[in-house]
Amino acid sequence: MKRGAAGRIGNAARAVLPAIIGFIALIALIALGSGALAAEPCIDEEPDAYRTENYRSAVPCSLSGVRTLSTRQMQALFESASPSLLIDVLPSPRRPQGMGDDALWFPPERTTITGSVWLPNIGYAPLPIEEESYFKENIERISEGNLAKPMVFFCLEDCWMGWNAARRAYKWGYTEVIWYPDGTDGWAREGLPMESITPAPRE
């Protein structure tokens, strides 16, 4: 094979590699979403720290300082005259840094509660500085700086991401934080309104 042709093949492979990595991450994300077929009973004892592993497992029944809603209560809030901000925190693969404009990339989509904002990866702990900034900037933006603006955090059933994110927002001084532990699983099961969205942009 001529050196020029080999170089072109190598460049093409490097361009496709980030997409392959992103696809593998997306497969892992799908596994996260299908890890539990039915919700496990909630845990009576509430931990005093963020969850740092095994995010797909039984969650606490409550979160101190935060209102917890059932699907019926969530539906009532959704249909109220002054609905809350809805924040989906399901993790998602990101476009790799330095990825060329000509490289293949498939932006993730998520079917979620209608009217939601998707802030992926903010439910991890510990939370990297970049993700913390993304979280803070976006909730400040969508709440218009109002610390008393009601906001609902959710993910999937048996998913600690929503619990972690709600706890973090409360620790930052937001006073009307709500956690919806049934997440999109519980919402979809009742046939309630859903739509396909992409993550909130990153600067």
N, C-alpha and C positions, 0 to 999 in steps of 0.2 A: 504493500500500500504506500502511495506517495505521502511524503511528509505533510503537504498542504491538506490533503484529504483527511489524514489522521488528525490534524489540528482542528479542522472543522467539526469532526465527529466529537472530539474532546470538548470543544466549546459548546456544542449542542447538549452533550451530556451534563455539563456543568449548569447549563440553563434550566434543564429539566429537573435536576436533583432537588432543588428547594421545593418544587411541586410534589415530588415523591415524598419528601419528608412531611410536607403539610398533609398529604393524603394519609400517611401512616398515623399522624396525630389525629386526623379526623376519624379514622377507624377506632382509635382508642376512645375518642369522645363518644362514638356510637355505642361502644361497649359500656361506657359510664351510663348512658341513657337507658340501656336495656338490662342493667344489672339486677334489678329487682322487679319481679312480676307482681308482687302485692306488697302493700305497705306493711312494715313491721310495727308492732306495738311501740308507742313512744316510751322514752325513758323518763321515769319520775324524777330522778336526781339530775339536777342541772349542773354541768361542769362550770368551773370558775375560770376557764381559759378557752382559747380558740381551738377548734379541731384542726389537727395538723396531718392526719392520715386517715385512710379508710373512710373517705368522704361519702361513700355510698353504703350507708348502714343506718340502723334505727337512730332517730334524732330525739332530743329532749321534748317533753310535752310543753315546755314553756321557755321563755327567755326573759330574764329580769329586766324591767323597764320598757319592755316591748310588748305590744299587743299581738296575740296569736289568733289567727282566724281559721275557721273551718271553711270548706268550699261553699257551703250555704251562706255563711257570713261574708265571704269574699264576693260572692255573686251580688249580694245586697249592696255592698260597697261599690262594686263595679257599676251597678245600675242606679246609684244615687245621683242626686242633682250636682253634687260636688265631689266627683271621683278623685281618688288619690293617685299619686305618681306610681306607676307600676315598673319595677326594675327587675329584669330577668338577669340572673348571674351565672347561667350555665357556662362552663368553660368552653373555649374554642381555640383552635390553632390560629396563630397570627401569621401574616405575611412575613417571611424571613427578612431581616435587615440586610441591605445591600443587594437584594434581589433585583435583577435588571428588568427594565420595562418590557423586554421581549420574552421574558421567562414565563412559563405557564403557571398560572395561579388561579385557583377556584375559590373565590370569596365564600365563606360559610354563610348558610342561611339557617334560620331557626323558626319553627312554627310555635308560636307562643300566644299568650293572652293578648287579645286585640288592644292596641294602644300602649303597649309596653315599650320601654327602652331597654336594649340589650347591652349590658356592661359585662362582657365575659371575663373570667379569670380573677374577679375581685373577691371571690370567696375563699381563696387559698390562704393558708397561714403556715409560716410567716408570709406576709405579703411584700413582694419586691417593691422597691421605691418607685419604679416606673409605673407599676400597677396601682400603687397607692395614689400617685398623682393623678392618674387616669380616673380613678374612682372619685377622688375629692373634686376634681375640676368638673366632672360631669354632674354630680349631684348638686353642686353649687349652681351650675348652669340651669338644670331643669327645675330646681326649686326656686330659682331667681334669688338665691341667698337667704331664703326664708327658712330658718331653723325649725319653725313650727309647721312646715308644710308636710301633710301626711304622705308617707311613701311606703310602698309595699315591696318587700324583697322576697324572691322565690326562685326556685330551681326546678327540681323534680321531687317526687316522693323519696323519702329516706335519703335526702341529700343535704349534707352539712354546709354546702356552699351558701345557701340562703341564710342559714342560722349565723354563720360567721359574718356575712356581709351586714346583716341587720344589727348584730352586736357591735360591729365596728362603727356603723353610722351613729348608733346611740352613744357610743363612747366619744364621738366627735362633737356631741352636743345637739344632735337633732332630737327633738322632743316628741315627735309623732311618728315613730318608727313602727312598722307593722311587719310581721312575718307570716307568710302563707306556706306552711310546711307541705301541703299536698301538691303544690306546684302545678306544672302543666299536666302532669299525669292525672291529678284529681280533676282539674278543669276540663280536660279533654273527655274524661270518662262521663261527665255530665252533659256533653255536647254543647258546651258554652262557646262563645265567639273566640275564634283564633285567627291569626294571620301570620304570614311569613315575613320575617325582618332580617336585617343584617346588623352587625355590631355598630355601636356608636363610633364615629370616626375618631382616629387618634391624630394628634397634631404631629 
